[in-house]
Amino acid sequence: MRIRSLLPAALLAALPTLSAAQTVDEALLAAQMAYQAADGQAERAAGALSASETALAAARQRLVDAQNAVARAEAALADARAADAAAQRRLADARSALDAAWTRKAGER
């Protein structure tokens, strides 16, 4: 925003110089100075644009990487839930077998 607001301000500041110039040489010098100021601001704006585009591309890549990490974490969570459910089933089966063994043991007496 700052760069956009400086360019019109520089040109407006140069206009009184152009209109107040007494000679062709003074007008030429004022126009050259205004052009150089505008050119410098345009170069800075182009640099800022390039930096912003680079930052945006990097942010998009980080987003893709994060989304991939989320997908991997969700898959790992699903695997862990399945393993937990299988372990709980095995535990219940083992508990039933243990209870049956104790019942048989108690019946021997």
Biopython code that builds the backbone (N, CA, C, O; Angstrom):
import numpy as np
from Bio.PDB.StructureBuilder import StructureBuilder

atoms = [
    (1, "MET", "N", (0.815, -1.189, 0.000)),
    (1, "MET", "CA", (0.000, 0.000, 0.000)),
    (1, "MET", "C", (0.860, 1.254, 0.000)),
    (1, "MET", "O", (0.539, 2.224, -0.687)),
    (2, "ARG", "N", (1.932, 1.247, 0.751)),
    (2, "ARG", "CA", (2.776, 2.426, 0.880)),
    (2, "ARG", "C", (3.389, 2.789, -0.466)),
    (2, "ARG", "O", (3.481, 3.968, -0.808)),
    (3, "ILE", "N", (3.805, 1.790, -1.228)),
    (3, "ILE", "CA", (4.440, 2.049, -2.521)),
    (3, "ILE", "C", (3.433, 2.662, -3.485)),
    (3, "ILE", "O", (3.768, 3.582, -4.230)),
    (4, "ARG", "N", (2.212, 2.162, -3.476)),
    (4, "ARG", "CA", (1.187, 2.690, -4.365)),
    (4, "ARG", "C", (0.881, 4.150, -4.050)),
    (4, "ARG", "O", (0.638, 4.945, -4.957)),
    (5, "SER", "N", (0.893, 4.498, -2.789)),
    (5, "SER", "CA", (0.551, 5.867, -2.419)),
    (5, "SER", "C", (1.706, 6.831, -2.656)),
    (5, "SER", "O", (1.479, 8.033, -2.791)),
    (6, "LEU", "N", (2.937, 6.333, -2.711)),
    (6, "LEU", "CA", (4.083, 7.208, -2.925)),
    (6, "LEU", "C", (4.216, 7.649, -4.380)),
    (6, "LEU", "O", (4.625, 8.780, -4.646)),
    (7, "LEU", "N", (3.882, 6.785, -5.310)),
    (7, "LEU", "CA", (4.043, 7.114, -6.719)),
    (7, "LEU", "C", (3.196, 8.326, -7.120)),
    (7, "LEU", "O", (3.743, 9.272, -7.685)),
    (8, "PRO", "N", (1.891, 8.337, -6.856)),
    (8, "PRO", "CA", (1.124, 9.536, -7.202)),
    (8, "PRO", "C", (1.614, 10.769, -6.447)),
    (8, "PRO", "O", (1.600, 11.872, -6.994)),
    (9, "ALA", "N", (2.038, 10.600, -5.220)),
    (9, "ALA", "CA", (2.520, 11.740, -4.448)),
    (9, "ALA", "C", (3.775, 12.326, -5.078)),
    (9, "ALA", "O", (3.927, 13.546, -5.130)),
    (10, "ALA", "N", (4.677, 11.472, -5.557)),
    (10, "ALA", "CA", (5.906, 11.957, -6.193)),
    (10, "ALA", "C", (5.591, 12.686, -7.492)),
    (10, "ALA", "O", (6.188, 13.718, -7.800)),
    (11, "LEU", "N", (4.652, 12.139, -8.245)),
    (11, "LEU", "CA", (4.286, 12.800, -9.500)),
    (11, "LEU", "C", (3.590, 14.132, -9.235)),
    (11, "LEU", "O", (3.841, 15.121, -9.923)),
    (12, "LEU", "N", (2.724, 14.146, -8.241)),
    (12, "LEU", "CA", (2.049, 15.401, -7.904)),
    (12, "LEU", "C", (3.041, 16.435, -7.386)),
    (12, "LEU", "O", (2.898, 17.628, -7.652)),
    (13, "ALA", "N", (4.037, 15.979, -6.652)),
    (13, "ALA", "CA", (5.047, 16.900, -6.143)),
    (13, "ALA", "C", (5.886, 17.471, -7.281)),
    (13, "ALA", "O", (6.375, 18.597, -7.187)),
    (14, "ALA", "N", (6.054, 16.711, -8.342)),
    (14, "ALA", "CA", (6.867, 17.172, -9.467)),
    (14, "ALA", "C", (6.098, 18.130, -10.368)),
    (14, "ALA", "O", (6.715, 18.940, -11.060)),
    (15, "LEU", "N", (4.775, 18.061, -10.380)),
    (15, "LEU", "CA", (3.981, 18.917, -11.262)),
    (15, "LEU", "C", (4.200, 20.406, -11.020)),
    (15, "LEU", "O", (4.381, 21.149, -11.985)),
    (16, "PRO", "N", (4.190, 20.871, -9.778)),
    (16, "PRO", "CA", (4.451, 22.299, -9.593)),
    (16, "PRO", "C", (5.830, 22.687, -10.123)),
    (16, "PRO", "O", (6.014, 23.789, -10.640)),
    (17, "THR", "N", (6.773, 21.798, -9.995)),
    (17, "THR", "CA", (8.116, 22.079, -10.500)),
    (17, "THR", "C", (8.084, 22.216, -12.015)),
    (17, "THR", "O", (8.733, 23.094, -12.583)),
    (18, "LEU", "N", (7.324, 21.343, -12.661)),
    (18, "LEU", "CA", (7.238, 21.399, -14.119)),
    (18, "LEU", "C", (6.551, 22.686, -14.586)),
    (18, "LEU", "O", (7.007, 23.333, -15.529)),
    (19, "SER", "N", (5.470, 23.042, -13.929)),
    (19, "SER", "CA", (4.734, 24.224, -14.370)),
    (19, "SER", "C", (5.447, 25.516, -13.983)),
    (19, "SER", "O", (5.303, 26.535, -14.658)),
    (20, "ALA", "N", (6.214, 25.471, -12.899)),
    (20, "ALA", "CA", (6.905, 26.672, -12.458)),
    (20, "ALA", "C", (8.255, 26.857, -13.145)),
    (20, "ALA", "O", (8.901, 27.891, -12.976)),
    (21, "ALA", "N", (8.679, 25.873, -13.911)),
    (21, "ALA", "CA", (9.992, 25.961, -14.562)),
    (21, "ALA", "C", (9.999, 27.124, -15.552)),
    (21, "ALA", "O", (9.044, 27.322, -16.303)),
    (22, "GLN", "N", (11.090, 27.887, -15.539)),
    (22, "GLN", "CA", (11.183, 29.079, -16.376)),
    (22, "GLN", "C", (11.783, 28.788, -17.740)),
    (22, "GLN", "O", (11.499, 29.490, -18.710)),
    (23, "THR", "N", (12.597, 27.771, -17.817)),
    (23, "THR", "CA", (13.254, 27.501, -19.097)),
    (23, "THR", "C", (12.997, 26.059, -19.492)),
    (23, "THR", "O", (12.548, 25.246, -18.685)),
    (24, "VAL", "N", (13.286, 25.760, -20.742)),
    (24, "VAL", "CA", (13.142, 24.403, -21.259)),
    (24, "VAL", "C", (14.089, 23.466, -20.518)),
    (24, "VAL", "O", (13.727, 22.329, -20.213)),
    (25, "ASP", "N", (15.309, 23.942, -20.226)),
    (25, "ASP", "CA", (16.273, 23.111, -19.508)),
    (25, "ASP", "C", (15.772, 22.774, -18.103)),
    (25, "ASP", "O", (15.926, 21.646, -17.636)),
    (26, "GLU", "N", (15.176, 23.754, -17.438)),
    (26, "GLU", "CA", (14.647, 23.499, -16.098)),
    (26, "GLU", "C", (13.494, 22.501, -16.154)),
    (26, "GLU", "O", (13.382, 21.620, -15.302)),
    (27, "ALA", "N", (12.639, 22.646, -17.165)),
    (27, "ALA", "CA", (11.513, 21.726, -17.328)),
    (27, "ALA", "C", (12.020, 20.314, -17.612)),
    (27, "ALA", "O", (11.483, 19.338, -17.087)),
    (28, "LEU", "N", (13.059, 20.209, -18.450)),
    (28, "LEU", "CA", (13.638, 18.907, -18.765)),
    (28, "LEU", "C", (14.231, 18.265, -17.511)),
    (28, "LEU", "O", (14.020, 17.079, -17.254)),
    (29, "LEU", "N", (14.966, 19.049, -16.742)),
    (29, "LEU", "CA", (15.571, 18.535, -15.516)),
    (29, "LEU", "C", (14.493, 18.069, -14.539)),
    (29, "LEU", "O", (14.614, 17.002, -13.938)),
    (30, "ALA", "N", (13.448, 18.866, -14.384)),
    (30, "ALA", "CA", (12.360, 18.496, -13.472)),
    (30, "ALA", "C", (11.672, 17.217, -13.944)),
    (30, "ALA", "O", (11.336, 16.355, -13.132)),
    (31, "ALA", "N", (11.463, 17.094, -15.248)),
    (31, "ALA", "CA", (10.825, 15.891, -15.790)),
    (31, "ALA", "C", (11.715, 14.670, -15.596)),
    (31, "ALA", "O", (11.227, 13.586, -15.275)),
    (32, "GLN", "N", (13.029, 14.848, -15.790)),
    (32, "GLN", "CA", (13.957, 13.731, -15.581)),
    (32, "GLN", "C", (13.957, 13.290, -14.117)),
    (32, "GLN", "O", (13.973, 12.095, -13.824)),
    (33, "MET", "N", (13.939, 14.239, -13.222)),
    (33, "MET", "CA", (13.931, 13.907, -11.797)),
    (33, "MET", "C", (12.640, 13.174, -11.422)),
    (33, "MET", "O", (12.664, 12.204, -10.664)),
    (34, "ALA", "N", (11.520, 13.648, -11.958)),
    (34, "ALA", "CA", (10.240, 12.994, -11.678)),
    (34, "ALA", "C", (10.235, 11.579, -12.248)),
    (34, "ALA", "O", (9.724, 10.651, -11.619)),
    (35, "TYR", "N", (10.807, 11.419, -13.443)),
    (35, "TYR", "CA", (10.876, 10.099, -14.064)),
    (35, "TYR", "C", (11.749, 9.161, -13.229)),
    (35, "TYR", "O", (11.381, 8.012, -12.990)),
    (36, "GLN", "N", (12.899, 9.653, -12.791)),
    (36, "GLN", "CA", (13.799, 8.819, -11.995)),
    (36, "GLN", "C", (13.147, 8.402, -10.672)),
    (36, "GLN", "O", (13.304, 7.267, -10.223)),
    (37, "ALA", "N", (12.425, 9.323, -10.066)),
    (37, "ALA", "CA", (11.729, 8.994, -8.820)),
    (37, "ALA", "C", (10.662, 7.927, -9.070)),
    (37, "ALA", "O", (10.539, 6.970, -8.306)),
    (38, "ALA", "N", (9.898, 8.101, -10.143)),
    (38, "ALA", "CA", (8.856, 7.128, -10.478)),
    (38, "ALA", "C", (9.469, 5.783, -10.843)),
    (38, "ALA", "O", (8.930, 4.736, -10.484)),
    (39, "ASP", "N", (10.598, 5.806, -11.560)),
    (39, "ASP", "CA", (11.273, 4.569, -11.948)),
    (39, "ASP", "C", (11.773, 3.819, -10.709)),
    (39, "ASP", "O", (11.632, 2.599, -10.620)),
    (40, "GLY", "N", (12.344, 4.539, -9.771)),
    (40, "GLY", "CA", (12.813, 3.905, -8.534)),
    (40, "GLY", "C", (11.669, 3.278, -7.759)),
    (40, "GLY", "O", (11.792, 2.175, -7.226)),
    (41, "GLN", "N", (10.554, 3.993, -7.702)),
    (41, "GLN", "CA", (9.393, 3.453, -6.996)),
    (41, "GLN", "C", (8.834, 2.235, -7.723)),
    (41, "GLN", "O", (8.392, 1.277, -7.088)),
    (42, "ALA", "N", (8.854, 2.271, -9.054)),
    (42, "ALA", "CA", (8.371, 1.123, -9.826)),
    (42, "ALA", "C", (9.270, -0.090, -9.593)),
    (42, "ALA", "O", (8.779, -1.213, -9.484)),
    (43, "GLU", "N", (10.570, 0.128, -9.518)),
    (43, "GLU", "CA", (11.497, -0.980, -9.248)),
    (43, "GLU", "C", (11.262, -1.564, -7.857)),
    (43, "GLU", "O", (11.278, -2.781, -7.679)),
    (44, "ARG", "N", (11.045, -0.698, -6.883)),
    (44, "ARG", "CA", (10.769, -1.189, -5.528)),
    (44, "ARG", "C", (9.447, -1.955, -5.489)),
    (44, "ARG", "O", (9.335, -2.981, -4.818)),
    (45, "ALA", "N", (8.462, -1.456, -6.202)),
    (45, "ALA", "CA", (7.165, -2.141, -6.249)),
    (45, "ALA", "C", (7.305, -3.501, -6.925)),
    (45, "ALA", "O", (6.706, -4.480, -6.479)),
    (46, "ALA", "N", (8.091, -3.566, -7.993)),
    (46, "ALA", "CA", (8.311, -4.845, -8.676)),
    (46, "ALA", "C", (9.038, -5.819, -7.756)),
    (46, "ALA", "O", (8.733, -7.012, -7.744)),
    (47, "GLY", "N", (9.991, -5.319, -6.993)),
    (47, "GLY", "CA", (10.694, -6.173, -6.030)),
    (47, "GLY", "C", (9.760, -6.687, -4.954)),
    (47, "GLY", "O", (9.817, -7.858, -4.578)),
    (48, "ALA", "N", (8.900, -5.810, -4.459)),
    (48, "ALA", "CA", (7.936, -6.218, -3.432)),
    (48, "ALA", "C", (6.952, -7.240, -3.994)),
    (48, "ALA", "O", (6.573, -8.188, -3.307)),
    (49, "LEU", "N", (6.543, -7.043, -5.241)),
    (49, "LEU", "CA", (5.637, -7.994, -5.892)),
    (49, "LEU", "C", (6.303, -9.358, -6.023)),
    (49, "LEU", "O", (5.697, -10.386, -5.719)),
    (50, "SER", "N", (7.538, -9.359, -6.471)),
    (50, "SER", "CA", (8.272, -10.617, -6.621)),
    (50, "SER", "C", (8.432, -11.325, -5.280)),
    (50, "SER", "O", (8.241, -12.538, -5.187)),
    (51, "ALA", "N", (8.779, -10.577, -4.254)),
    (51, "ALA", "CA", (8.934, -11.164, -2.916)),
    (51, "ALA", "C", (7.602, -11.725, -2.413)),
    (51, "ALA", "O", (7.566, -12.789, -1.795)),
    (52, "SER", "N", (6.517, -11.009, -2.676)),
    (52, "SER", "CA", (5.198, -11.477, -2.249)),
    (52, "SER", "C", (4.797, -12.747, -2.986)),
    (52, "SER", "O", (4.230, -13.664, -2.392)),
    (53, "GLU", "N", (5.094, -12.799, -4.285)),
    (53, "GLU", "CA", (4.781, -14.003, -5.058)),
    (53, "GLU", "C", (5.588, -15.193, -4.549)),
    (53, "GLU", "O", (5.066, -16.304, -4.449)),
    (54, "THR", "N", (6.853, -14.964, -4.229)),
    (54, "THR", "CA", (7.702, -16.030, -3.693)),
    (54, "THR", "C", (7.175, -16.507, -2.342)),
    (54, "THR", "O", (7.116, -17.708, -2.079)),
    (55, "ALA", "N", (6.795, -15.564, -1.494)),
    (55, "ALA", "CA", (6.260, -15.917, -0.175)),
    (55, "ALA", "C", (4.951, -16.694, -0.308)),
    (55, "ALA", "O", (4.707, -17.639, 0.443)),
    (56, "LEU", "N", (4.117, -16.299, -1.254)),
    (56, "LEU", "CA", (2.851, -16.997, -1.470)),
    (56, "LEU", "C", (3.100, -18.426, -1.941)),
    (56, "LEU", "O", (2.459, -19.360, -1.460)),
    (57, "ALA", "N", (4.024, -18.600, -2.875)),
    (57, "ALA", "CA", (4.347, -19.946, -3.363)),
    (57, "ALA", "C", (4.873, -20.821, -2.227)),
    (57, "ALA", "O", (4.514, -21.994, -2.126)),
    (58, "ALA", "N", (5.719, -20.255, -1.379)),
    (58, "ALA", "CA", (6.255, -21.016, -0.243)),
    (58, "ALA", "C", (5.139, -21.376, 0.741)),
    (58, "ALA", "O", (5.108, -22.489, 1.266)),
    (59, "ALA", "N", (4.233, -20.446, 0.986)),
    (59, "ALA", "CA", (3.120, -20.708, 1.903)),
    (59, "ALA", "C", (2.204, -21.792, 1.346)),
    (59, "ALA", "O", (1.724, -22.652, 2.085)),
    (60, "ARG", "N", (1.967, -21.743, 0.040)),
    (60, "ARG", "CA", (1.134, -22.782, -0.577)),
    (60, "ARG", "C", (1.797, -24.152, -0.449)),
    (60, "ARG", "O", (1.122, -25.151, -0.200)),
    (61, "GLN", "N", (3.112, -24.200, -0.618)),
    (61, "GLN", "CA", (3.825, -25.473, -0.481)),
    (61, "GLN", "C", (3.750, -25.977, 0.956)),
    (61, "GLN", "O", (3.575, -27.172, 1.194)),
    (62, "ARG", "N", (3.886, -25.050, 1.921)),
    (62, "ARG", "CA", (3.763, -25.461, 3.323)),
    (62, "ARG", "C", (2.360, -25.996, 3.608)),
    (62, "ARG", "O", (2.195, -26.942, 4.378)),
    (63, "LEU", "N", (1.351, -25.386, 2.980)),
    (63, "LEU", "CA", (-0.024, -25.851, 3.157)),
    (63, "LEU", "C", (-0.183, -27.266, 2.609)),
    (63, "LEU", "O", (-0.785, -28.121, 3.258)),
    (64, "VAL", "N", (0.352, -27.512, 1.419)),
    (64, "VAL", "CA", (0.287, -28.857, 0.831)),
    (64, "VAL", "C", (0.995, -29.858, 1.739)),
    (64, "VAL", "O", (0.481, -30.947, 1.993)),
    (65, "ASP", "N", (2.177, -29.484, 2.224)),
    (65, "ASP", "CA", (2.922, -30.368, 3.123)),
    (65, "ASP", "C", (2.123, -30.655, 4.396)),
    (65, "ASP", "O", (2.089, -31.790, 4.872)),
    (66, "ALA", "N", (1.485, -29.626, 4.940)),
    (66, "ALA", "CA", (0.688, -29.801, 6.158)),
    (66, "ALA", "C", (-0.524, -30.696, 5.890)),
    (66, "ALA", "O", (-0.868, -31.542, 6.716)),
    (67, "GLN", "N", (-1.166, -30.510, 4.740)),
    (67, "GLN", "CA", (-2.312, -31.352, 4.405)),
    (67, "GLN", "C", (-1.882, -32.809, 4.253)),
    (67, "GLN", "O", (-2.596, -33.720, 4.674)),
    (68, "ASN", "N", (-0.720, -33.024, 3.655)),
    (68, "ASN", "CA", (-0.199, -34.389, 3.531)),
    (68, "ASN", "C", (0.103, -34.979, 4.904)),
    (68, "ASN", "O", (-0.166, -36.156, 5.149)),
    (69, "ALA", "N", (0.658, -34.168, 5.797)),
    (69, "ALA", "CA", (0.944, -34.637, 7.155)),
    (69, "ALA", "C", (-0.347, -34.996, 7.886)),
    (69, "ALA", "O", (-0.393, -35.985, 8.618)),
    (70, "VAL", "N", (-1.385, -34.202, 7.692)),
    (70, "VAL", "CA", (-2.682, -34.502, 8.312)),
    (70, "VAL", "C", (-3.215, -35.829, 7.776)),
    (70, "VAL", "O", (-3.713, -36.654, 8.543)),
    (71, "ALA", "N", (-3.114, -36.036, 6.467)),
    (71, "ALA", "CA", (-3.596, -37.289, 5.877)),
    (71, "ALA", "C", (-2.827, -38.487, 6.443)),
    (71, "ALA", "O", (-3.418, -39.523, 6.746)),
    (72, "ARG", "N", (-1.508, -38.338, 6.582)),
    (72, "ARG", "CA", (-0.709, -39.431, 7.158)),
    (72, "ARG", "C", (-1.103, -39.685, 8.614)),
    (72, "ARG", "O", (-1.207, -40.834, 9.043)),
    (73, "ALA", "N", (-1.322, -38.610, 9.369)),
    (73, "ALA", "CA", (-1.711, -38.758, 10.775)),
    (73, "ALA", "C", (-3.084, -39.413, 10.897)),
    (73, "ALA", "O", (-3.297, -40.240, 11.784)),
    (74, "GLU", "N", (-4.007, -39.056, 10.022)),
    (74, "GLU", "CA", (-5.333, -39.677, 10.050)),
    (74, "GLU", "C", (-5.241, -41.164, 9.727)),
    (74, "GLU", "O", (-5.929, -41.977, 10.344)),
    (75, "ALA", "N", (-4.391, -41.524, 8.759)),
    (75, "ALA", "CA", (-4.206, -42.940, 8.416)),
    (75, "ALA", "C", (-3.585, -43.695, 9.587)),
    (75, "ALA", "O", (-3.995, -44.815, 9.894)),
    (76, "ALA", "N", (-2.603, -43.087, 10.237)),
    (76, "ALA", "CA", (-1.974, -43.726, 11.397)),
    (76, "ALA", "C", (-2.986, -43.893, 12.530)),
    (76, "ALA", "O", (-2.984, -44.912, 13.220)),
    (77, "LEU", "N", (-3.845, -42.899, 12.720)),
    (77, "LEU", "CA", (-4.877, -42.989, 13.751)),
    (77, "LEU", "C", (-5.853, -44.126, 13.440)),
    (77, "LEU", "O", (-6.232, -44.881, 14.335)),
    (78, "ALA", "N", (-6.254, -44.246, 12.188)),
    (78, "ALA", "CA", (-7.161, -45.338, 11.805)),
    (78, "ALA", "C", (-6.502, -46.694, 12.052)),
    (78, "ALA", "O", (-7.144, -47.620, 12.549)),
    (79, "ASP", "N", (-5.224, -46.807, 11.707)),
    (79, "ASP", "CA", (-4.498, -48.064, 11.960)),
    (79, "ASP", "C", (-4.430, -48.358, 13.456)),
    (79, "ASP", "O", (-4.625, -49.498, 13.876)),
    (80, "ALA", "N", (-4.156, -47.339, 14.254)),
    (80, "ALA", "CA", (-4.062, -47.521, 15.702)),
    (80, "ALA", "C", (-5.415, -47.918, 16.292)),
    (80, "ALA", "O", (-5.478, -48.752, 17.195)),
    (81, "ARG", "N", (-6.485, -47.330, 15.789)),
    (81, "ARG", "CA", (-7.824, -47.694, 16.280)),
    (81, "ARG", "C", (-8.139, -49.151, 15.942)),
    (81, "ARG", "O", (-8.688, -49.883, 16.766)),
    (82, "ALA", "N", (-7.787, -49.565, 14.722)),
    (82, "ALA", "CA", (-8.029, -50.955, 14.324)),
    (82, "ALA", "C", (-7.206, -51.909, 15.184)),
    (82, "ALA", "O", (-7.707, -52.949, 15.611)),
    (83, "ALA", "N", (-5.951, -51.562, 15.441)),
    (83, "ALA", "CA", (-5.097, -52.406, 16.282)),
    (83, "ALA", "C", (-5.639, -52.468, 17.706)),
    (83, "ALA", "O", (-5.607, -53.525, 18.337)),
    (84, "ASP", "N", (-6.133, -51.349, 18.212)),
    (84, "ASP", "CA", (-6.702, -51.325, 19.557)),
    (84, "ASP", "C", (-7.951, -52.204, 19.628)),
    (84, "ASP", "O", (-8.130, -52.957, 20.585)),
    (85, "ALA", "N", (-8.805, -52.109, 18.623)),
    (85, "ALA", "CA", (-10.024, -52.930, 18.613)),
    (85, "ALA", "C", (-9.665, -54.414, 18.569)),
    (85, "ALA", "O", (-10.279, -55.222, 19.267)),
    (86, "ALA", "N", (-8.677, -54.775, 17.756)),
    (86, "ALA", "CA", (-8.251, -56.180, 17.684)),
    (86, "ALA", "C", (-7.678, -56.636, 19.025)),
    (86, "ALA", "O", (-7.952, -57.749, 19.473)),
    (87, "ALA", "N", (-6.890, -55.783, 19.658)),
    (87, "ALA", "CA", (-6.317, -56.128, 20.964)),
    (87, "ALA", "C", (-7.410, -56.289, 22.011)),
    (87, "ALA", "O", (-7.335, -57.186, 22.850)),
    (88, "GLN", "N", (-8.415, -55.436, 21.971)),
    (88, "GLN", "CA", (-9.529, -55.544, 22.923)),
    (88, "GLN", "C", (-10.301, -56.852, 22.711)),
    (88, "GLN", "O", (-10.734, -57.483, 23.676)),
    (89, "ARG", "N", (-10.474, -57.258, 21.435)),
    (89, "ARG", "CA", (-11.147, -58.534, 21.163)),
    (89, "ARG", "C", (-10.323, -59.708, 21.699)),
    (89, "ARG", "O", (-10.865, -60.630, 22.309)),
    (90, "ARG", "N", (-9.003, -59.661, 21.463)),
    (90, "ARG", "CA", (-8.134, -60.734, 21.970)),
    (90, "ARG", "C", (-8.159, -60.773, 23.500)),
    (90, "ARG", "O", (-8.167, -61.848, 24.099)),
    (91, "LEU", "N", (-8.172, -59.606, 24.121)),
    (91, "LEU", "CA", (-8.236, -59.543, 25.578)),
    (91, "LEU", "C", (-9.537, -60.149, 26.091)),
    (91, "LEU", "O", (-9.532, -60.902, 27.064)),
    (92, "ALA", "N", (-10.642, -59.826, 25.443)),
    (92, "ALA", "CA", (-11.938, -60.380, 25.860)),
    (92, "ALA", "C", (-11.947, -61.899, 25.686)),
    (92, "ALA", "O", (-12.451, -62.621, 26.547)),
    (93, "ASP", "N", (-11.391, -62.384, 24.575)),
    (93, "ASP", "CA", (-11.314, -63.835, 24.355)),
    (93, "ASP", "C", (-10.451, -64.499, 25.432)),
    (93, "ASP", "O", (-10.811, -65.548, 25.964)),
    (94, "ALA", "N", (-9.314, -63.881, 25.746)),
    (94, "ALA", "CA", (-8.419, -64.437, 26.765)),
    (94, "ALA", "C", (-9.088, -64.428, 28.132)),
    (94, "ALA", "O", (-8.922, -65.360, 28.919)),
    (95, "ARG", "N", (-9.857, -63.354, 28.414)),
    (95, "ARG", "CA", (-10.575, -63.278, 29.695)),
    (95, "ARG", "C", (-11.615, -64.402, 29.778)),
    (95, "ARG", "O", (-11.770, -65.033, 30.824)),
    (96, "SER", "N", (-12.316, -64.645, 28.685)),
    (96, "SER", "CA", (-13.315, -65.727, 28.668)),
    (96, "SER", "C", (-12.646, -67.078, 28.887)),
    (96, "SER", "O", (-13.146, -67.910, 29.643)),
    (97, "ALA", "N", (-11.513, -67.293, 28.222)),
    (97, "ALA", "CA", (-10.790, -68.564, 28.386)),
    (97, "ALA", "C", (-10.293, -68.715, 29.820)),
    (97, "ALA", "O", (-10.352, -69.807, 30.387)),
    (98, "LEU", "N", (-9.809, -67.635, 30.402)),
    (98, "LEU", "CA", (-9.339, -67.682, 31.785)),
    (98, "LEU", "C", (-10.490, -67.983, 32.738)),
    (98, "LEU", "O", (-10.357, -68.807, 33.643)),
    (99, "ASP", "N", (-11.614, -67.315, 32.532)),
    (99, "ASP", "CA", (-12.785, -67.563, 33.385)),
    (99, "ASP", "C", (-13.235, -69.020, 33.262)),
    (99, "ASP", "O", (-13.583, -69.656, 34.257)),
    (100, "ALA", "N", (-13.226, -69.537, 32.044)),
    (100, "ALA", "CA", (-13.626, -70.939, 31.836)),
    (100, "ALA", "C", (-12.654, -71.883, 32.536)),
    (100, "ALA", "O", (-13.079, -72.874, 33.129)),
    (101, "ALA", "N", (-11.376, -71.593, 32.477)),
    (101, "ALA", "CA", (-10.378, -72.435, 33.139)),
    (101, "ALA", "C", (-10.574, -72.417, 34.648)),
    (101, "ALA", "O", (-10.467, -73.455, 35.301)),
    (102, "TRP", "N", (-10.860, -71.249, 35.204)),
    (102, "TRP", "CA", (-11.099, -71.175, 36.650)),
    (102, "TRP", "C", (-12.378, -71.939, 37.021)),
    (102, "TRP", "O", (-12.448, -72.593, 38.062)),
    (103, "THR", "N", (-13.361, -71.842, 36.166)),
    (103, "THR", "CA", (-14.608, -72.564, 36.431)),
    (103, "THR", "C", (-14.355, -74.071, 36.434)),
    (103, "THR", "O", (-14.849, -74.784, 37.308)),
    (104, "ARG", "N", (-13.586, -74.555, 35.458)),
    (104, "ARG", "CA", (-13.241, -75.980, 35.418)),
    (104, "ARG", "C", (-12.435, -76.373, 36.655)),
    (104, "ARG", "O", (-12.660, -77.429, 37.247)),
    (105, "LYS", "N", (-11.512, -75.526, 37.026)),
    (105, "LYS", "CA", (-10.674, -75.783, 38.202)),
    (105, "LYS", "C", (-11.541, -75.887, 39.454)),
    (105, "LYS", "O", (-11.341, -76.765, 40.293)),
    (106, "ALA", "N", (-12.510, -74.970, 39.565)),
    (106, "ALA", "CA", (-13.396, -74.976, 40.728)),
    (106, "ALA", "C", (-14.284, -76.219, 40.716)),
    (106, "ALA", "O", (-14.660, -76.712, 41.779)),
    (107, "GLY", "N", (-14.626, -76.733, 39.534)),
    (107, "GLY", "CA", (-15.472, -77.921, 39.418)),
    (107, "GLY", "C", (-14.747, -79.188, 39.802)),
    (107, "GLY", "O", (-15.403, -80.179, 40.123)),
    (108, "GLU", "N", (-13.442, -79.210, 39.786)),
    (108, "GLU", "CA", (-12.663, -80.389, 40.147)),
    (108, "GLU", "C", (-12.706, -80.635, 41.642)),
    (108, "GLU", "O", (-12.479, -81.768, 42.065)),
    (109, "ARG", "N", (-12.966, -79.703, 42.407)),
    (109, "ARG", "CA", (-12.908, -79.834, 43.863)),
    (109, "ARG", "C", (-14.116, -80.456, 44.411)),
    (109, "ARG", "O", (-14.222, -80.637, 45.624)),
]
sb = StructureBuilder()
sb.init_structure("model")
sb.init_model(0)
sb.init_chain("A")
sb.init_seg("    ")
for serial, (resi, resn, name, xyz) in enumerate(atoms, 1):
    if name == "N":
        sb.init_residue(resn, " ", resi, " ")
    sb.init_atom(name, np.array(xyz, "f"), 0.0, 1.0, " ", f" {name:<3s}", serial, name[0])
structure = sb.get_structure()
